[in-house]
Amino acid sequence: MENKEKYISFCSRRMDIPLFHQPWWLDIVTSGNWDIAISNDKNGNITAIMPFSRLKKYMNLLSLQPLLTPYLGIIYFYPTDISKRTSIYSFENEHAYNIITDLPGHFLFQHHNFRIDFTNWYPFYNKNYVQTTRYTYLLKNIKNHDSLWAGFTNTLKRQIRATENECTISESENILDVFILMKNSLLKKSVKWALTDDTLTRIDQVLSANHQRKILVAMDRNGKIISGIYICWDAGTAYLLGLGMKKEAGETNSVKQLIWESIKTASEHVDVFDFEGSMIPGVERLYRSFGGERTPYYEIKKYKNKMVRLMLNFINK
């Protein structure tokens, strides 16, 4: 049995596989061009997995973080009898090295964003990968709305209260209500938009059928949509997957009201809300104002050689 088939079967028997590691998600965001590295124990049981994409456009020579997918990377399945810190580190090192060995050696470039619970990148360092620390913000115990509100900045509280009289928040069933706003905002900033309506619609169809998403929009006094938010969740965490607004919405602070409403909605299903971070100063400042815990995660890359690195750095300038 090939790794991919083995993993799909493995996922069908477990309830703890995160949303972005699900085979159906990977199928959609990579158009089926993904595979998985697996490490097994001596009995053949899966102990670690790491999905990765293959860019068919570039003869499968590149493996990039898929669009709309904040986290992938390794997931470990620890033995139930492991508790000592030294044993945990040894387990992680052993199976991370196995994963690295199982990754295709022909890739010219790899780019992976790891989950926030992945903290040991030492084996990757030893295999000539490079790492950048990125940040997201997490709100925990989100069922306690009073405690959350107390953690907001005073400015944010004032802006949310003021917005209640300026716009109306309602639910939507159209994912494009959010992502068209995102697309238009990015295009105005000359940022390339690579997501297709088909990809977005297919993702939404599955999440909707599984009752794992909510779409909220803010409408002005004329009933026109001025901002929208898309959240989804798995067994433990809700993710802010999409947030968009018209230019004039910035004057109403409707986005802040939408985020607050989406957090309360997420609290009906999970205990943690992940803003999915942003290293853009203005966005980071907005997310920080909600009082979440700044949480690091690893962006890990590998270049085949110095020439590839120079070439890619030149292209991305």
KARACOR-V478984 format. One record per residue. N is the residue number from 1. RES is the residue in one small letter. PSI is psi in degrees with one decimal (none if undefined). OMEGA is omega in whole degrees, 0 to 359 (999 if undefined). D_FIRST is the distance of its C-alpha to the first C-alpha in Angstrom with 2 decimals. Layout:
{{N & RES & PSI & OMEGA & D_FIRST} {N & RES & PSI & OMEGA & D_FIRST}}
This chain:
{{1 & m & 130.7 & 179 & 0.00} {2 & e & 157.2 & 181 & 3.81} {3 & n & -44.3 & 184 & 6.58} {4 & k & -44.5 & 179 & 8.24} {5 & e & -39.7 & 179 & 6.33} {6 & k & -40.4 & 181 & 6.18} {7 & y & -42.5 & 179 & 9.75} {8 & i & -42.5 & 177 & 10.92} {9 & s & -40.9 & 179 & 10.26} {10 & f & -45.5 & 181 & 11.94} {11 & c & -33.0 & 182 & 14.78} {12 & s & -16.1 & 182 & 15.47} {13 & r & 0.3 & 184 & 16.46} {14 & r & 152.6 & 180 & 18.67} {15 & m & 2.0 & 188 & 22.00} {16 & d & 14.5 & 179 & 22.51} {17 & i & 123.1 & 182 & 20.37} {18 & p & 158.3 & 185 & 23.08} {19 & l & -49.7 & 188 & 23.87} {20 & f & -9.0 & 175 & 23.09} {21 & h & -1.3 & 182 & 19.59} {22 & q & 138.5 & 180 & 18.68} {23 & p & -39.2 & 181 & 16.09} {24 & w & -37.9 & 178 & 18.93} {25 & w & -47.4 & 181 & 21.31} {26 & l & -38.9 & 178 & 19.21} {27 & d & -42.9 & 185 & 18.70} {28 & i & -49.7 & 188 & 22.50} {29 & v & -17.5 & 178 & 23.84} {30 & t & 5.1 & 186 & 21.75} {31 & s & 34.7 & 178 & 21.76} {32 & g & -0.2 & 183 & 17.97} {33 & n & 69.0 & 178 & 18.08} {34 & w & 161.4 & 175 & 16.17} {35 & d & -172.7 & 184 & 13.19} {36 & i & 138.4 & 172 & 12.76} {37 & a & 139.0 & 185 & 13.35} {38 & i & 141.9 & 170 & 12.30} {39 & s & 138.4 & 182 & 14.27} {40 & n & 155.7 & 172 & 13.76} {41 & d & -176.8 & 185 & 16.63} {42 & k & -15.9 & 178 & 17.31} {43 & n & 4.1 & 179 & 15.87} {44 & g & 7.7 & 179 & 12.40} {45 & n & 141.7 & 180 & 13.61} {46 & i & 126.6 & 180 & 13.35} {47 & t & -17.7 & 178 & 16.82} {48 & a & 146.6 & 178 & 16.95} {49 & i & 153.9 & 176 & 15.50} {50 & m & 104.5 & 176 & 17.08} {51 & p & 153.1 & 176 & 16.55} {52 & f & 151.9 & 180 & 18.25} {53 & s & 162.2 & 172 & 19.58} {54 & r & 119.7 & 180 & 19.88} {55 & l & 101.9 & 181 & 23.28} {56 & k & -31.7 & 181 & 22.94} {57 & k & -30.5 & 182 & 26.76} {58 & y & 40.4 & 175 & 26.91} {59 & m & 33.2 & 179 & 24.40} {60 & n & 24.4 & 182 & 21.69} {61 & l & -7.9 & 180 & 23.95} {62 & l & 143.0 & 174 & 24.70} {63 & s & 107.5 & 185 & 22.85} {64 & l & 158.0 & 174 & 25.33} {65 & q & 123.3 & 182 & 25.70} {66 & p & 152.5 & 176 & 25.19} {67 & l & 148.1 & 175 & 28.37} {68 & l & 14.6 & 185 & 29.40} {69 & t & 96.8 & 185 & 26.98} {70 & p & -35.0 & 185 & 29.10} {71 & y & 140.1 & 165 & 26.52} {72 & l & -124.8 & 178 & 22.95} {73 & g & -169.0 & 186 & 22.18} {74 & i & 141.1 & 164 & 20.82} {75 & i & 129.7 & 177 & 20.61} {76 & y & 146.9 & 174 & 20.87} {77 & f & 93.1 & 190 & 20.26} {78 & y & 145.6 & 173 & 23.10} {79 & p & 148.9 & 182 & 23.68} {80 & t & -20.5 & 184 & 26.41} {81 & d & 11.0 & 181 & 28.69} {82 & i & 127.3 & 183 & 28.87} {83 & s & -34.3 & 181 & 32.22} {84 & k & 140.5 & 181 & 34.04} {85 & r & -41.3 & 180 & 33.98} {86 & t & -37.1 & 179 & 33.47} {87 & s & -37.7 & 178 & 30.40} {88 & i & -45.0 & 179 & 28.95} {89 & y & -41.8 & 179 & 29.64} {90 & s & -41.7 & 178 & 28.09} {91 & f & -48.2 & 181 & 24.90} {92 & e & -44.0 & 180 & 24.77} {93 & n & -47.8 & 182 & 25.61} {94 & e & -48.0 & 186 & 23.03} {95 & h & -24.2 & 172 & 20.07} {96 & a & -42.7 & 177 & 21.58} {97 & y & -38.4 & 177 & 21.81} {98 & n & -41.8 & 179 & 18.14} {99 & i & -46.9 & 181 & 17.39} {100 & i & -40.8 & 178 & 19.95} {101 & t & -32.4 & 183 & 18.50} {102 & d & -16.8 & 176 & 15.05} {103 & l & 144.1 & 180 & 16.94} {104 & p & 134.4 & 182 & 17.53} {105 & g & -8.8 & 185 & 20.74} {106 & h & -5.7 & 182 & 22.18} {107 & f & 130.9 & 174 & 23.19} {108 & l & -29.5 & 183 & 26.98} {109 & f & 137.9 & 175 & 27.24} {110 & q & 142.4 & 178 & 25.33} {111 & h & 117.5 & 183 & 26.84} {112 & h & 132.4 & 169 & 25.51} {113 & n & 120.3 & 184 & 27.51} {114 & f & 157.9 & 179 & 26.50} {115 & r & 159.1 & 183 & 27.28} {116 & i & -20.8 & 180 & 30.68} {117 & d & 1.4 & 175 & 29.40} {118 & f & 115.2 & 185 & 27.89} {119 & t & -4.9 & 185 & 30.86} {120 & n & 91.1 & 180 & 29.73} {121 & w & 10.7 & 182 & 29.09} {122 & y & -45.9 & 179 & 30.43} {123 & p & -35.2 & 179 & 27.26} {124 & f & -38.3 & 176 & 27.12} {125 & y & -43.0 & 181 & 30.82} {126 & n & -15.3 & 179 & 30.31} {127 & k & 26.1 & 171 & 27.84} {128 & n & 25.9 & 169 & 30.42} {129 & y & 159.6 & 176 & 29.38} {130 & v & 153.5 & 188 & 32.34} {131 & q & 138.2 & 171 & 32.94} {132 & t & 131.2 & 178 & 35.25} {133 & t & 125.0 & 176 & 36.11} {134 & r & 170.2 & 185 & 36.36} {135 & y & 145.0 & 168 & 37.74} {136 & t & 175.2 & 174 & 37.37} {137 & y & 132.7 & 179 & 39.61} {138 & l & 134.1 & 168 & 38.58} {139 & l & 127.8 & 181 & 40.75} {140 & k & 161.4 & 182 & 40.10} {141 & n & 48.5 & 188 & 41.58} {142 & i & -5.1 & 176 & 42.12} {143 & k & -19.0 & 178 & 43.33} {144 & n & 86.5 & 185 & 46.59} {145 & h & -35.8 & 180 & 48.09} {146 & d & -40.9 & 179 & 51.46} {147 & s & -39.6 & 177 & 49.98} {148 & l & -47.8 & 182 & 47.96} {149 & w & -38.7 & 180 & 51.09} {150 & a & -26.1 & 181 & 53.07} {151 & g & -11.3 & 179 & 50.69} {152 & f & 152.5 & 173 & 51.20} {153 & t & 153.9 & 180 & 53.73} {154 & n & -36.4 & 178 & 57.13} {155 & t & -43.9 & 179 & 56.88} {156 & l & -44.5 & 179 & 53.61} {157 & k & -44.4 & 181 & 55.16} {158 & r & -40.9 & 181 & 58.19} {159 & q & -39.5 & 179 & 56.17} {160 & i & -43.6 & 179 & 54.06} {161 & r & -41.5 & 181 & 57.25} {162 & a & -33.8 & 184 & 58.91} {163 & t & -25.0 & 182 & 56.03} {164 & e & -25.7 & 180 & 56.30} {165 & n & -2.2 & 185 & 59.43} {166 & e & -23.3 & 183 & 58.15} {167 & c & 167.4 & 180 & 55.00} {168 & t & 132.7 & 178 & 53.11} {169 & i & 130.6 & 178 & 49.52} {170 & s & 165.6 & 179 & 47.54} {171 & e & 154.4 & 176 & 44.01} {172 & s & 158.5 & 175 & 42.34} {173 & e & 12.7 & 184 & 39.46} {174 & n & 108.3 & 181 & 39.10} {175 & i & -27.8 & 182 & 36.87} {176 & l & -18.3 & 174 & 38.82} {177 & d & -31.3 & 180 & 41.96} {178 & v & -48.8 & 191 & 40.58} {179 & f & -22.6 & 172 & 38.66} {180 & i & -38.0 & 176 & 41.40} {181 & l & -42.4 & 177 & 43.73} {182 & m & -45.5 & 182 & 41.32} {183 & k & -47.5 & 182 & 40.95} {184 & n & -38.3 & 179 & 44.71} {185 & s & -42.5 & 181 & 45.39} {186 & l & -39.9 & 181 & 43.02} {187 & l & -34.4 & 178 & 44.32} {188 & k & -24.0 & 179 & 47.84} {189 & k & 11.2 & 180 & 46.81} {190 & s & 29.3 & 176 & 45.33} {191 & v & 128.8 & 182 & 41.78} {192 & k & 137.6 & 178 & 39.17} {193 & w & 116.7 & 186 & 37.34} {194 & a & -12.8 & 181 & 33.81} {195 & l & 140.6 & 177 & 32.58} {196 & t & 154.9 & 177 & 32.81} {197 & d & -35.0 & 180 & 34.17} {198 & d & -44.8 & 178 & 31.12} {199 & t & -47.4 & 180 & 28.78} {200 & l & -44.0 & 182 & 31.22} {201 & t & -40.9 & 180 & 31.66} {202 & r & -41.4 & 176 & 27.97} {203 & i & -45.9 & 183 & 27.55} {204 & d & -36.7 & 180 & 30.72} {205 & q & -43.0 & 180 & 29.77} {206 & v & -47.5 & 181 & 26.77} {207 & l & -40.1 & 179 & 28.78} {208 & s & -44.8 & 180 & 31.75} {209 & a & -31.2 & 180 & 29.90} {210 & n & 3.7 & 182 & 28.53} {211 & h & 49.2 & 184 & 32.04} {212 & q & 23.1 & 180 & 30.95} {213 & r & 162.0 & 174 & 33.52} {214 & k & 136.4 & 176 & 37.24} {215 & i & 125.1 & 177 & 39.28} {216 & l & 141.8 & 178 & 42.88} {217 & v & 151.8 & 175 & 45.55} {218 & a & 130.6 & 179 & 49.09} {219 & m & 142.3 & 178 & 51.82} {220 & d & -173.9 & 184 & 55.27} {221 & r & -14.0 & 177 & 58.50} {222 & n & 4.9 & 178 & 58.18} {223 & g & 13.5 & 179 & 54.80} {224 & k & 138.4 & 179 & 52.89} {225 & i & 124.4 & 179 & 49.54} {226 & i & -15.3 & 176 & 50.10} {227 & s & 159.1 & 182 & 46.98} {228 & g & 155.3 & 180 & 43.64} {229 & i & 143.0 & 179 & 40.83} {230 & y & 118.4 & 176 & 37.21} {231 & i & 150.4 & 175 & 35.56} {232 & c & 166.7 & 184 & 32.21} {233 & w & 158.1 & 171 & 30.80} {234 & d & -151.5 & 187 & 27.95} {235 & a & -25.9 & 186 & 28.48} {236 & g & -19.0 & 190 & 30.78} {237 & t & 142.8 & 171 & 32.03} {238 & a & 144.3 & 184 & 33.63} {239 & y & 136.0 & 174 & 33.36} {240 & l & 95.8 & 188 & 36.04} {241 & l & -32.4 & 182 & 33.93} {242 & g & 139.8 & 180 & 36.86} {243 & l & 122.6 & 182 & 40.62} {244 & g & 155.7 & 179 & 43.11} {245 & m & 155.9 & 170 & 46.83} {246 & k & 158.5 & 184 & 49.66} {247 & k & -41.7 & 183 & 52.03} {248 & e & -15.2 & 180 & 54.77} {249 & a & -22.7 & 179 & 52.53} {250 & g & -25.5 & 180 & 52.97} {251 & e & -18.5 & 182 & 56.56} {252 & t & -12.0 & 183 & 55.68} {253 & n & 26.4 & 182 & 53.00} {254 & s & -30.1 & 180 & 51.03} {255 & v & -38.3 & 180 & 47.72} {256 & k & -39.0 & 176 & 48.70} {257 & q & -40.7 & 179 & 49.53} {258 & l & -44.1 & 180 & 46.19} {259 & i & -44.3 & 180 & 44.27} {260 & w & -43.5 & 178 & 46.34} {261 & e & -36.9 & 181 & 45.75} {262 & s & -34.2 & 177 & 41.98} {263 & i & -44.2 & 179 & 41.94} {264 & k & -37.5 & 177 & 43.81} {265 & t & -44.2 & 180 & 41.44} {266 & a & -31.1 & 182 & 38.39} {267 & s & -14.7 & 176 & 40.15} {268 & e & -12.5 & 186 & 39.79} {269 & h & -34.2 & 186 & 36.02} {270 & v & 177.0 & 182 & 35.31} {271 & d & -6.7 & 185 & 37.33} {272 & v & 138.8 & 177 & 36.45} {273 & f & 122.2 & 182 & 37.18} {274 & d & 117.4 & 179 & 35.69} {275 & f & -7.8 & 182 & 37.79} {276 & e & 10.9 & 170 & 34.94} {277 & g & 166.9 & 170 & 37.60} {278 & s & 136.9 & 176 & 39.42} {279 & m & 3.8 & 177 & 41.02} {280 & i & 122.3 & 188 & 43.58} {281 & p & -46.5 & 182 & 46.84} {282 & g & -41.3 & 179 & 48.06} {283 & v & -42.1 & 179 & 44.83} {284 & e & -40.8 & 180 & 44.41} {285 & r & -39.6 & 177 & 47.99} {286 & l & -50.3 & 182 & 47.38} {287 & y & -38.9 & 180 & 44.33} {288 & r & -31.0 & 184 & 46.15} {289 & s & -15.4 & 179 & 49.08} {290 & f & -0.2 & 172 & 47.08} {291 & g & 17.9 & 180 & 47.18} {292 & g & 169.7 & 179 & 43.49} {293 & e & 120.9 & 178 & 42.16} {294 & r & 122.9 & 190 & 41.35} {295 & t & 125.2 & 181 & 37.85} {296 & p & 151.3 & 167 & 36.20} {297 & y & 160.9 & 189 & 32.69} {298 & y & 131.3 & 167 & 31.27} {299 & e & 114.6 & 187 & 30.76} {300 & i & 131.3 & 184 & 28.95} {301 & k & 159.8 & 172 & 28.89} {302 & k & 132.1 & 176 & 28.34} {303 & y & 140.2 & 181 & 30.06} {304 & k & -39.6 & 179 & 29.06} {305 & n & 177.7 & 183 & 32.71} {306 & k & -35.2 & 181 & 36.24} {307 & m & -42.8 & 178 & 36.70} {308 & v & -42.6 & 180 & 33.79} {309 & r & -45.2 & 179 & 35.22} {310 & l & -41.2 & 182 & 38.69} {311 & m & -45.3 & 181 & 37.53} {312 & l & -37.4 & 177 & 35.63} {313 & n & -36.6 & 179 & 38.53} {314 & f & -43.3 & 181 & 40.91} {315 & i & -36.4 & 185 & 38.99} {316 & n & -0.5 & 179 & 38.86} {317 & k & none & 999 & 42.60}}
